[in-house]
Amino acid sequence: MTNRNTWQYLVDQYLSNSISKEELEVLLQRAASEEDRDALVPALQAYWQEAKKKAGDNQEEWDRKFEEMMREVKKADPIVERNRTINWRPLYRSIVAAIIIALIGAGGYRLLFNGNNQEEKIAQQPALQQGNDLAPGSNGAILTLADGRQVILDSAGNGTLALQGKTKVTRQDGQIIYDTENNAQQQVLFNAMSTPRGRQYQLVLSDGTKVWLNASSSIRYPAAFTDTERKVEITGEAYFEVSQLVDKEKGRKIPFIVKIVSGEGRERGEVQVLGTHFNVNSYEDETIVKTTLLEGSVKIMKDNRSRILLPGQQAQFDNRVSEDIQVAGNVDLEAVMAWKNGYFSFVNTDLAAIFRQISRWYDVDVEYRGKIPDRRFGGEVSRNTNVSEVLKILEKSKVYCTVEGRKIIVMPED
């Protein structure tokens, strides 16, 4: 198990542009400590030594540059504000700049891309900001109550938003929580949450089940479940951590059912669980519906067919035709959960699939001028960067794009 608090791990994450917001906060908090900052030097020096080997001649000059950078690091005076969030602008020319410079010196770090049916690998480097740029997506959603009223969650403050029967709907720390008194005695009132392109959100249902919605997704659910049934409907992509619930009178576990539906409400499949962690990717512009199990067990149902999944397995079926459910083992769970953890992860992914993800997260349309290159890509990119940085990475693999308003135009290959 990797120690996620070591300098080595944090620098690896930063250099690969896959560092999460929480990990970046740890990196900067530790960089603010003079004692911890001194421990950063060996981690950086390891990368610098690799760069020096590739440089060939003038290795003494490389050593001189490294010493200069470390002196700048020691001069840094980061400001820790009252809320303990570091103002890291003063660090940019020191810690962050040192990492970036070391990275550039290495001439090609970990990440993306290389051609045709083999995955491409390209160097990732900080992108220059373009005049016409697009910010990444953020937390936000639309909550539709039982009477049709809508609440825009992007701007809603913390506190109680509504009462649905005896259930209190509360916004707290960027998530919606349903707190109910007694499931059995309530009228069933349905609520819905939807995320437009460029938004994602978290929800805690009345039974304690946690749900994360990716961009361009929705979930419809009772404000309070009954004591005999738990059933929700989703479109798009969602990750569930289902709480176990027991019928106290009958002593049996109450199943949790996820119905996968189309935008028009057509049922496309079903997931039945008792208590487990799983992810469902059911975007209509993706050919294959995928359900990936992380913990517990689930039953996948489509038409008259069903399959049981074990942890680490993924069920797949084509949403356009009636066919058997396929089960794949040894799935890359980190890649499946990348969206929830703050980055894009591409594994032998074609260009059109990459741009579908970009379109959803950056709320942008994509236009292809000419034939889409038949190539596969692999690697990781932070979802916390502007779109220009992602496009700069693709440009290193000779995929050229321009941004016009809220449209990305993919140019034909030379």
Buried (B, 14 or more C-beta within 10 A) or exposed (E): EEEEEEBBBBBBBBBBBBBBEEBBBBBBBBBBEEEEBEEBBEBBBEBBBBBBEEBEEEEEEBEEBBEEBBEEBEEBEBEEEEEEEBEBEBBEEBBBBBBBBBBBBBEBBBBBBBBEEEBBBBBBBBBEEBEEBBEBBBEBBBBBBBEEEEBEBEEBEEEEBBEBBBBBBBBEEEBBBBEBEEBEEBEEBBBBBBBBBBBBBBBBBBBEBBBBBBBBBBBBBBBBBBBEEBBBBBBBBBBBBBBBBEEEEEEEEBBBBBBBBEEEEEEBBBBBBBBBBBBBBBBBEBEBBBBBBBEBBBBBBBEEEEBEBEBBBBBBBBBEEEEEBEBEEEBEBEBBBBBBBBBBBBBEBBBBBBBBBBBBBBBBEBEBEEEBBEBBBBBBBBBBBBBBBBBBBBBBBBBBBBBEEBEBBBEEEE
